[in-house]
């Protein structure tokens, strides 16, 4: 498994190359292949391979991901939790009437 933090900080040319490489891995996994060709080199493919990327969109110097690369990943949004609400519910679950 691999996690690539702040992936959208890469320049568009590098993102384009990554798209080709990630697609080769995804296609190989879908086909159940034991080996795949990446950039002209044949490599062994572990079927449990996974890649994760994190992004902070909207900041200066961030690139938009190419559509082909976006299609290979599932989007997920992470937000800061409401700690007051969580604490109130935990206290009420323990029997406190007023949290």
N, C-alpha and C positions, 0 to 999 in steps of 0.2 A: 504494500500500500504506500501511497505517497500523498502528502499534503503540501500544496504549493501556496504559500501565504502571499497575499496582495498580488495575485497573478496579473491583474490589469495594470500593473506598473511596468510590465514588459513593453518594449517597443512593438509596433504593429508587425514588423517583419518577423520578429521572433515568434509572436503569437500565430502568425500564418504557418510557420514551420511546426509549431506545437500542434496545430489543428491536424496536419497530415499525420503526425506521429500518433496522437491520441486516437484518431480514426482507425489507423491500422490495428492498434491494440483492440479497440472495441469490435471491429469487424472480425478479428481472429477469435475473440471470446464468443461472439454470436455463432460463429461457424464451428466452434469446438475444436479449433486447430491446436496442434501441439507446438507448431513453429509458425512464425510470421516473418514477413519481410518489412523491415523498417529502414528507410533511406538506403536501400540497396544491400543491407546486411540482414542475413537470416538469423533470428534469435529464438530461443525457447520461450514459450508463453506459459506462464503460470495462470491457470484458470481462475484463481482467487485474486488476481491483480485488480486493484482499484486505485483511482486517482481522485483527489478532492482538491478544490481550489477555493481560496477566499479572496474576496474583493472588497474594496471600500470605494464604491462609485461616488462621483461628485467631487472628489478632491482634485486639486491641481496636479497635473502631470499623469493622470490616469487615462488609459486608453479604453476605448469601447471594444469589447470582444467581437471578433468576426462571427457572423451568423453560423458558419459551419462549426465553430468551436462551442458556441452557445447551445447548439443542438445536442452536443455530446454530454452535457451536464444538466442536472436538475437544479433549478433555483430554489433557494431557501433563505428566508429572512430571519435574522436574529435581532431581538430587541432587548433592551435593558428591562429586567423584571420590576414590577411594582412591589418593592419589599414591604411597604406598610400593609398593603392588602394581604400579602402572604403571611406576615406575622399575625395580623388580626385573625385570619382563618385558622392558623395553627393554635392560637390561644383559645379560640372558641371550640375547636376540636378537643381541647384538653378540659373543657368544662367552664371556662371563664365566660361570664355573661357579658361584661363590658370589656372590650379590648381597646 
